């Protein structure tokens, strides 16, 4: 499974349930995990920087909340079409190869964005078309990446790897928006004697994205994971197996759907250009700061989880944190001070981070390896619905009610969803330890349906 082996002492500690006794850096002993983590950092940072550039560019062209919402819709629609086939691809083919193909496609799409901008194309539908290509590539890359991680480290170190992965993701989420915001206001005309005065703003962001994605591909080429797909033929039955498994496994369904509805209703990321411009009057620098603050909160929490991982009451902790996410979203919507808004977004990221670690651990520990691609594709669809489609939902509600009311109402709805899910999914509420054995036992207690293999 991985290139390094656990010591007998570590295995004994694991068998006694003493995961906290293991070194917090245990996952970094594995070469493939190190290369994958470096690649993921670059890919995420590139995507976040590009998101700032695209959002600000479209808002400058349209000054429309609906136009911002359509960016999320363009990324989400391919997920609706290709999610189930993407999961089957992740289980059938080499997952590293799938990532290489998908990120090559994203690199090409970023190059198209650069070309569109340099040629002065002001038709936002051209941008939406390129975003649809990016959404398609992400749709196939997401399940492959999610199913790849458990093959990089031994099972007993998986939660540690998930927590480190979340930390790396948040570091990239902090630096990506900041880089995007800074590059957007830099003018390189003087460096080139005025010959390339057009190379500023969004073009610089896209150049950075292209460079980072190219390096990502080099990093992925260095890993050699074990445990390829099951090599079954493509049929409707095998394609739907992941969906049936999620529906029949109450812990999976509860944790994934909770994130779906809480973030779908409470997300405010797509409206940040409006808040930065017309509510907080902070400009593109402020937009980069606002985009980074959830990641700052998430990063600090993820680092604390490495030192003190969640030992007990994992499900209840997740529910409390999702409720905190909704309350902080309401605070952000009501704030008129940039620093109070940053604090609210910091809490949004901190609470969401704990939810991410719990949900990701449940997803992988409760799913057999041969099903992980298809189950991860369902999770990826739910994440896309909550994030990309959530951007469209936010733009639509902001168009109807105004940006402030849309965010406040969304936060209140997230609080309501959390309360309902604590009643509808008692297995999630009772989940205690983040181990495969404990999660299986809880599932048996609350589910009347047998998981579909």
N, C-alpha and C positions, 0 to 999 in steps of 0.2 A: 504493500500500500504506500509506503514512504521509504525514503532512503535511510533514515536513522531508526534505530529500534529503541523501545522503551527499556529502561533498566528494570531488573526484578524488583527493586525497591519501589520504583514508581508504580509498577503493576500491582504490588501488594497494597500500596496506599490507595490506589483506585478501587481495588476490590473491597476495601473497608469503607468506601465512600468518603475518603479524605482527599478530595480533589484540591482543596485549598492548600494542602501540604506541598503540592507540586510547584516548581518555579513558575512565576508568572510569564516568563519568556520561553516556555517549553516549546511552543509551536515554531519558534524561529530556529530550532535545531535542524529543521527539515529544509533542504535546498530548494525543492520545488515550491514550498510555501513562500520562501523568501522572494523568489523570482516572480511568482504570481502576485504577491502583495505589492511589489514595486510596479508591476504592470498595471494592476488595478488602481494604484494611486495616480499614475499618469493618465489613465483613461478617464477616471472620474474627474480629475482636475481639469482636463481638457473639455469634458462635457459641460462642467459647471461654468467655466470661463466663456465657452461658446453660448451657453444659455443666456448669460448676462448680455453678451453682444447682440444676440438675436432679439431679445426682449426690448432692449433700449433702441435698437435700430427700427424695429417695427413701430414702437410707440412714437418715435420721432417722425416717422412717415405718416402715421394715421391718427395719433392722439385718441385712440379708441380702445376701450376696455374689451370690446368684442374681438377686435383684431388680436389682442394679446391672448384672449381665450382660444382663438383658432390655432395658435401655435401648439397648445396642448392637444387640441383635437387632431391636428395633423400627425402628431407623434403617436396618438392613441389608436386611431382607426386601423393601422396595420396590425395592431395587437388583436383586435377583434377578429380579423381574418385569419391570422397565422399562428395564434397561440397554441392550439392543439397540435398542428403539424410540427411546430418548433420543439415541443416537448418530446415528440416521437423522434425527431432528428437528434436531439441531445442524448437519447437512450440508445439509438441505433449506431451512430457514427462517433468517431473519435472526437471528444469534446474540445480538445485543444485545436484541432483542425477547424471545427465550427467557429471557435472564437477568432481564429486567424482570418477566415473568410468574412465574418461579420464586421470585424474592425477594419479590414481593408475597404469594405463598403462604406463605413463611416468616414474613413479618411478621404475617399473619393467624394463623398457628399460635402464634406467640409471644404474641399477644393472647389466644388461647384458654388458654394456660398461665397467664397472669396472671389471667384470669377464674376458672379452676379453683381457683387458690390463694387468691384473695380470698374465694371462697365456701366455703372450708374443706373442699373435697372431699379425702378421705383415700384414695380408691380409686386405687391406682397404675396400674391399667389404663386409666384416663382419660388419665393422663400418657403412657402407652405409645401410646395411639391418636393423640395429638397428635404424638408423636415420629415415628410412621409417616408422617404428613403431611409433616413436615419432611424425612424421608428421601426421600420421593417427589420433593419439590421439589429437593433436592440432587442426586438422580439425574439429573434433566434439566438442571440448571444446570451440573454438573461438566463434561460433554463440551463444552457450548457455551462455557464459560469457557476450557477448555484449547485449543480450536480457535480462539478469538478472539485470543489473545495474538500469534501470528505475523503477524496482519494489522495490528498496531499499530506495528510497527517493521520496517525492512528486514531481510532474512535475515542479512546479515553482522553485525547487532547483536543477533541473537536470544539468543545465549548470555548476553550482558550483561543483556538484559531478563529472562531466566530467573533469573539470579543476584540481580538487584535484586528481582524478584518474590518469590524465596525469602526475602530479607532482610526485606521488608515483611511477609510472612506470619509470620515468626518474631517480629518486633516486636509484631505483633498477638497472637501466641500468648503472649508475655510479659505484655503489658498486660491481655489479656482475662481470664485466670485470676486475676490480682491484683485487678482490678476486681470480678470475681465474688465472690472471697473477702471483700473489704472490704465490698461492699454487703450481703453475706449477714449480717453482724454489726452493721450500722447500724440504729438504731431512730429513726424520724422522729416518734414520737408527740408529743414535746415541741414540735416545730415547728408542730404542728397542734392544740395544746391538747387532746390526747388523743383527738380525734375520729377519727383515722385510725391508731390504734395497730397495726392489722393490717398497715399498709404498712411492713414490714421484711423482712429476709431475702430469700427467693426473689422476692416481688413487686417489690422494688426492682431486682433483677437483670433481671427480665423487662421492666420499664419501660425500663431502659437499653438492652436488646436491641432493643426496638421503635423507640426513637429512632435508634439506629445504623443499623438496617435501612432506615428511612425516608430517612435521609441517603444511604445506599447507592444507592437508587433515583434520587435527584436526580443523583448523580454519573454513573451509567451513562447517563442521558439526555443527558449532555454529549458523549459520544464518538460518532464517526461512522466506524466501521471499514469498510474496503473488502474485497471478496472474499467475497460472500455464498455461500450454499449452491449446490449444483449443480442444484437444482430437479428431481431425478428423482422419479418416482412411488414410492410405498411398495410394495415387494414383499419377499418373504422373501429373495430373492437379494441385493437391495441392502442389506437389513438385516444379513445375515450376512457381507457383504463385509469389514467391519472385523475380524471374528473370524478369517476366513480369512487376512487380511493379517498379523495378529499371529502366527498359528500358523506361517505360512510364512516369517516373518522372524525368524531365530534371535536376533539382537541384541535385538529388541523382546521376544520371548517370554522370553528369559533374564533381562533386566533387570526386567521387570514381575513375573515369577513369583518372582524372588529376593526382591523387596520383599514380595510377598504372604506367602510362608511365613516369612520372617524376622520380620516384624512381627506376623503372626498368632500365631506361637508365642511370641515374645518380648515382646509388648506387655504393659505393666503399668499403663496409664493408668486403666483402669476400676477397678482395685483400690486406687488411691491413697486414697480415703476410708477404707478399712480400715487401710492403713498409717499414715495421718495420725492416726487415732483410737486404734487398739488396739496398734499396733507402736511408733510413734514418739511417741504421746501429744501431738500438735501441734495438734489442733483444726482449725477451718475456715481460720484464718490459715495454718497449716502446709500445709493442702491447697492453698491458692492458691499458696504458695511452691513446693511440689513440682510442681504443674502447670506453673509458669512456668519451672523450671530447664532442661528440655530445650530450650525456646525460647531461653533465654539462650545456651546452648552453640551452638545452631544459628545464632543471630544473629551471634555473634562470628566463627564460621567463614565465614558467608556474606559478611560485610564483608571478611574477609581474602581471599576468593576474588575479590572485585571488584578488589582491588589486585594480586593474583597469581592469575589464573585458571588452571585446570587446562590445561596445555599438552600433556602426553604421558601415556601409560599410564592413560588414563581408566578403562578397564574393570577393570584390576588394582587401581587405587585404590579403586574402588567395592567390590570384593570384600573388601579389607582393612578398609574402614570398616564394612561389614555385620558382619564378624567382631567388630570392636570394639564394635558395638552389642550383640551377644549377650553379650560378656564384661562390659560395664558393667551389663547387665540382671541378670546373676548377682550382681554386687556390690551392686546395689540391694536384691535379695531377701535377701541375707545381712546387710545393715547394720541396726544398732540405734541408730545415731546420726543425728540429723536432718541434720547438716551433711555427713556421709559419704554419706547418701542423696542429698542435693542434688548433691554432686560426681558421683556415679554417673549421675544423671539429666542432668547437664550434659554428660557424655561421650556419653550416649545421643543427645542432641540434636545434638552436634557431629558425630558420625560419621554420623548419619542425614542431616544437611544435605548432606554431600558426595555421598552416594548419591542424594539428591533431585535435585541439579543435574545429575549425570551421566545419571540415568534420564530426566528431563524433556527434556534436550537430545537424547538418542537418540530419544525418542518423537516429537518434532516434526521434527527434521532428517531422520529416516528415513521420514517419512510425507508424501505429497503433500497439498496443501491440500484437495482435494475428498474426501479420506478422513479428514481429521483428526478430524472429529466422531465418526465411528464407531470409529476407533482409540482416541480419547480415552475413549469410553464403555467400551471393554474395560478400559482402564487404570483408569477410575473404579470399575468393578466389582471389580477386583483390590485397589484401595485401600480400597474399602468392606469387602471381605472381610478385609483385614488390620487395619483399624481398628475399624469397627462390629461386624462379626462376631467380630473378635478380642476385643472386650470381652465378648461372650457366652462365647466359649471360655475367657477368663480367669476369668469368674465361675463357669463350670461346673467348671473344674479346681480353683479355690479352694474350691468347695463339696465337691469330692471329697478333696483333699489338704491344704487350708489355703492361705491366701494366700501365705505365704512359700515353701512348697514349689512352688506353681504358678509363681511368678515365676522361681525358680531353675531349675526344669526347663525352662521356656520359653526362658530364656537359653541353656542348654546345647543345646537343640534348634536354636536359631538358628545357633549355631556349626557344628553338624553340617550344616545346610542349606547354609551358605556353602561348606563343603568339597566337598559333592556338586555344587553348581552350577558350581564352578570346573572340575570334570571334565566334566559334562554339556554345558556351553555354552562351548567353547573360543573361539568368536567373541567372547563377552563378555570373556573373559580377555585376548584379544589386541587389543581396541579401544584405539586410541591417541589420535588427535586428535579433538576434538569439532567436526568439520566434516562436512557432508553427503557430500563426496567421499570422505573417509577411511572413514566409516562404511559407505558403499556398497561400497567396495573390500573391507573386512573381511567384510562379509556375503557377497559373491561367493565369497570364499575358503573359507568354512565351510558355506555352505548349498547343498544339492543341489536345493532347491525354488525355483521362480520365485515372487516375490511376486505376490499376486493384486491386480489393479487394480480 
